[in-house]
Amino acid sequence: MKKIILSAASLAVAAVASVSVAPTTSEAVPAFARQTGAACLNCHFGAIPRLAQMGREFRMNAFRDLSGEAIEDEHLSLPVAFNASLLMKARIGMGSGDSEKGGAVGGADTAVQWPDESALLFGGRIGEHAGGFQEWDVISGEMLGGKFAYVNDMDNGLLAIALGTSDALGAPSIFNDPSNAISRNTRGIQSRNKAMKGTLMHGAATGLGVYGYMNDSIYFAVGGLIPAGGYGAGNSGPELNLGSYLRVAWLGNIADFDTIIGFWSATAVEVNPKAAAAAAGAAYVATADDNQSGVDLQFQGEVNGNQLGIYMPVTLEGVGDTGVSGFQIYANYNLAHAYGVQLGYDSYTDDTKDWNQVILGGWYDLAQNIAINVEMATWTDTPNVGAETSGTNTTIELEYVY
């Protein structure tokens, strides 16, 4: 696969040199563009952050590919440029609450958040067989997330050892998952799947394991996880036992659509802190805190000459107190090179209620690294006991990275 990616990167550089607009966009970091010499949209599908085939292979390959000048010596292989970027977001939320980003902080009807997120991003090739990525909060100075992978290249794919942590991106980020349907930072929609929110899939997680990509068609990951991430995972928080993570996905082509069909299972086991248990005279007992499994679908291709992406993560009923299940289906369609529309539906069920949301939005790219995103969401909350509630939220976001 390494040879395939390097050839693709070389072709991308040639394409950028010959046309003023790149045809297609990885982790939305211009540092990677500096490393590879290719424009952002060569790795992304339609718009940042959704990944195209080249972008997801670059990600699975631990961001190692290098077509430009390098510093080479015995046991040393580094890009000449230091791969760093700065990410900033500003957000206006208007509405009545129960939506991922709509509604405002503190129960107000409207809120302006700037910076909603500000982060220093460092990533790319660390050595011939190693690559990684880190995110640091500009204001607090704490590490929000980081990952490292040591990759063994094979004729028909790769096998990697991965170590990572994240405060909000979960297991798919740690193991460089190829699917935009479950990778939160490559989804291209602001509203998280509510059934996955706060779990090991779309929440804090720290893990260690292996992942592989075989025969250009099979991705897998196996590892151990704890439900804590970022700086706090190693320096504070409750005592935790190692949970498990399993992921298998098929990558192929159906009706000229780039297709991914996968299965995932994540289990976290939280433990009563020993000191607290001893003080209370209680037993030190491990309890299952988060056990979920699900399937996911991704279809990316062209309709009427424009790019269409369709994504659906489905959470099956897990083992726990609330019996969570649900799914989200959403689509993004490029009306032109720099702008497009998106539509989504989110359904969530537990032992206490049914919750549904319809999402309508769009984006406009002022530049490949500057985007304006607008989403409107209408939600309905139907509890088993009590009155139904509903509301509407609108989110306007400016995101830029350089």
Secondary structure in CASP SS format (residue, H / E / C, confidence):
PFRMAT SS
TARGET T0000
AUTHOR 0000-0000-0000
METHOD secondary structure of the structure
MODEL  1
M C 1.00
K H 1.00
K H 1.00
I H 1.00
I H 1.00
L H 1.00
S H 1.00
A H 1.00
A H 1.00
S H 1.00
L H 1.00
A H 1.00
V H 1.00
A H 1.00
A H 1.00
V H 1.00
A H 1.00
S H 1.00
V C 1.00
S C 1.00
V C 1.00
A C 1.00
P C 1.00
T C 1.00
T C 1.00
S C 1.00
E C 1.00
A C 1.00
V C 1.00
P H 1.00
A H 1.00
F H 1.00
A H 1.00
R H 1.00
Q H 1.00
T H 1.00
G C 1.00
A C 1.00
A C 1.00
C H 1.00
L H 1.00
N H 1.00
C C 1.00
H E 1.00
F C 1.00
G C 1.00
A C 1.00
I C 1.00
P C 1.00
R C 1.00
L E 1.00
A C 1.00
Q H 1.00
M H 1.00
G H 1.00
R H 1.00
E H 1.00
F H 1.00
R H 1.00
M H 1.00
N C 1.00
A C 1.00
F C 1.00
R C 1.00
D C 1.00
L C 1.00
S C 1.00
G C 1.00
E C 1.00
A E 1.00
I E 1.00
E E 1.00
D E 1.00
E C 1.00
H C 1.00
L E 1.00
S E 1.00
L E 1.00
P E 1.00
V C 1.00
A C 1.00
F C 1.00
N C 1.00
A E 1.00
S E 1.00
L E 1.00
L E 1.00
M E 1.00
K E 1.00
A E 1.00
R E 1.00
I E 1.00
G E 1.00
M E 1.00
G E 1.00
S C 1.00
G C 1.00
D C 1.00
S C 1.00
E C 1.00
K C 1.00
G C 1.00
G C 1.00
A C 1.00
V H 1.00
G H 1.00
G H 1.00
A C 1.00
D C 1.00
T E 1.00
A E 1.00
V E 1.00
Q E 1.00
W E 1.00
P E 1.00
D E 1.00
E E 1.00
S E 1.00
A E 1.00
L E 1.00
L E 1.00
F E 1.00
G E 1.00
G E 1.00
R E 1.00
I E 1.00
G E 1.00
E C 1.00
H C 1.00
A E 1.00
G E 1.00
G E 1.00
F E 1.00
Q E 1.00
E E 1.00
W E 1.00
D E 1.00
V C 1.00
I C 1.00
S C 1.00
G C 1.00
E C 1.00
M E 1.00
L E 1.00
G E 1.00
G E 1.00
K E 1.00
F E 1.00
A E 1.00
Y E 1.00
V E 1.00
N E 1.00
D E 1.00
M E 1.00
D C 1.00
N C 1.00
G E 1.00
L E 1.00
L E 1.00
A E 1.00
I E 1.00
A E 1.00
L E 1.00
G E 1.00
T E 1.00
S E 1.00
D C 1.00
A C 1.00
L C 1.00
G H 1.00
A H 1.00
P H 1.00
S H 1.00
I H 1.00
F C 1.00
N C 1.00
D C 1.00
P C 1.00
S C 1.00
N C 1.00
A C 1.00
I C 1.00
S C 1.00
R H 1.00
N H 1.00
T H 1.00
R C 1.00
G C 1.00
I C 1.00
Q C 1.00
S C 1.00
R C 1.00
N C 1.00
K C 1.00
A C 1.00
M C 1.00
K E 1.00
G C 1.00
T C 1.00
L C 1.00
M C 1.00
H E 1.00
G C 1.00
A C 1.00
A E 1.00
T E 1.00
G E 1.00
L E 1.00
G E 1.00
V E 1.00
Y E 1.00
G E 1.00
Y E 1.00
M E 1.00
N C 1.00
D C 1.00
S C 1.00
I E 1.00
Y E 1.00
F E 1.00
A E 1.00
V E 1.00
G E 1.00
G E 1.00
L E 1.00
I E 1.00
P C 1.00
A C 1.00
G C 1.00
G C 1.00
Y H 1.00
G H 1.00
A H 1.00
G H 1.00
N H 1.00
S C 1.00
G C 1.00
P C 1.00
E C 1.00
L E 1.00
N E 1.00
L E 1.00
G E 1.00
S E 1.00
Y E 1.00
L E 1.00
R E 1.00
V E 1.00
A E 1.00
W E 1.00
L E 1.00
G E 1.00
N E 1.00
I E 1.00
A C 1.00
D C 1.00
F E 1.00
D E 1.00
T E 1.00
I E 1.00
I E 1.00
G E 1.00
F E 1.00
W E 1.00
S E 1.00
A E 1.00
T E 1.00
A E 1.00
V E 1.00
E E 1.00
V E 1.00
N C 1.00
P C 1.00
K H 1.00
A H 1.00
A H 1.00
A H 1.00
A H 1.00
A H 1.00
A C 1.00
G C 1.00
A C 1.00
A C 1.00
Y C 1.00
V C 1.00
A E 1.00
T E 1.00
A E 1.00
D E 1.00
D E 1.00
N E 1.00
Q E 1.00
S E 1.00
G E 1.00
V E 1.00
D E 1.00
L E 1.00
Q E 1.00
F E 1.00
Q E 1.00
G E 1.00
E E 1.00
V E 1.00
N C 1.00
G C 1.00
N E 1.00
Q E 1.00
L E 1.00
G E 1.00
I E 1.00
Y E 1.00
M E 1.00
P E 1.00
V E 1.00
T E 1.00
L E 1.00
E C 1.00
G C 1.00
V C 1.00
G C 1.00
D C 1.00
T C 1.00
G C 1.00
V C 1.00
S E 1.00
G E 1.00
F E 1.00
Q E 1.00
I E 1.00
Y E 1.00
A E 1.00
N E 1.00
Y E 1.00
N E 1.00
L C 1.00
A C 1.00
H C 1.00
A C 1.00
Y E 1.00
G E 1.00
V E 1.00
Q E 1.00
L E 1.00
G E 1.00
Y E 1.00
D E 1.00
S E 1.00
Y E 1.00
T E 1.00
D C 1.00
D C 1.00
T C 1.00
K E 1.00
D E 1.00
W E 1.00
N E 1.00
Q E 1.00
V E 1.00
I E 1.00
L E 1.00
G E 1.00
G E 1.00
W E 1.00
Y E 1.00
D E 1.00
L E 1.00
A E 1.00
Q C 1.00
N C 1.00
I E 1.00
A E 1.00
I E 1.00
N E 1.00
V E 1.00
E E 1.00
M E 1.00
A E 1.00
T E 1.00
W E 1.00
T E 1.00
D E 1.00
T E 1.00
P E 1.00
N C 1.00
V C 1.00
G C 1.00
A C 1.00
E C 1.00
T E 1.00
S E 1.00
G E 1.00
T E 1.00
N E 1.00
T E 1.00
T E 1.00
I E 1.00
E E 1.00
L E 1.00
E E 1.00
Y E 1.00
V E 1.00
Y C 1.00
END
